[in-house]
């Protein structure tokens, strides 16, 4: 499956998005409060490095 080239709105890095259900980001566990903060603060997906900052491990 081909991904969509995106630019992270937080840091400016380029990355690929593979859609809502098959994307790499689905493996990250993010608390609901952090997910809501991300959607309020940013207009698009975050890159792997930035998204990892919000994970609950």
Protein Blocks (a to p, Z undefined) as FASTA:
>chain_A
ZZdddddfknopacddebjklgmklmpccdfklmmmmmmmpcbdcdfklmmmmpcZZ
